[in-house]
Amino acid sequence: MSTGVRREVPRLALNQQEAAESLGVSVDHFERHVKPHVEYVLLGSRRLYSVRELQRFLEHESLKAGRRAA
């Protein structure tokens, strides 16, 4: 029996549009500057980017620039 209360489920992976939005960039920018550097999972025809992998990318890029991510 459903109580009608919706539960928020944490996202572990994002599609390309969501991944770009989560980084604050356009899909075009994501495709050119991020996509080549992050691993993804194929589930059927869907390409998903893990939140952890996107965080790793940000950490790596901030360290490369000589700064530590906040």
N, C-alpha and C positions, 0 to 999 in steps of 0.2 A: 504494500500500500504506500503510495507516494504522499508525502506531506505537503508538496507544492513548493518546498524550499529548494532553491537551486544552490548547488555547492560549486564554488570556484575550484577548478582543477588546475594546478600549476602546469604550465607549458614546458615541456622538455625540448621541443623542437619547433622550428618556425619554417614556413614556406619562404620563398625568396622575397616576396613583397613585405611580409612581416619582419623578416630579418633586416631588410633595408630600413624599414620604419624604426625598428628597435635601435639601430645605429644612428638614426637621424639623417640618413642620406637617401638620395633617389635610387630607384631600381637601376637606372643606367650607371650611376656611380658605383653601386654595389657590384654590378656585373664587371665593370672595368677594374676596380681597385680592391675589392674584397674577395669576391668569388674565387679568383685564382689562388687565394692563399688559405682558404678554409675547407676543411673536409665536410662531406655531406653524406647523407644516407638516402639510398633509393628505396622507396616503398612503393612497389608497382611502378607507375610512371611519375610518382611524386618525389621531388628532391627536397629533402628536409635538412635544415641546418640546426645543429644542437645549440642551445643557449650557452652551454659550457664551452663549445668550440668558438662561438662568437666572443665570449669573454676572454678566452685564451688569445684570440687574434688581437683584441684591444690591448691586453697586457703586453704582448710581444711588440706591438707597434709603439706603445708608450715607452718601453724599455729601450727599443731601438733608437728612439729619439732622445734618449738620455733622461727620460722622466719616468717616474713611477706612477702607475694608474692610481686614482683615488679610490 
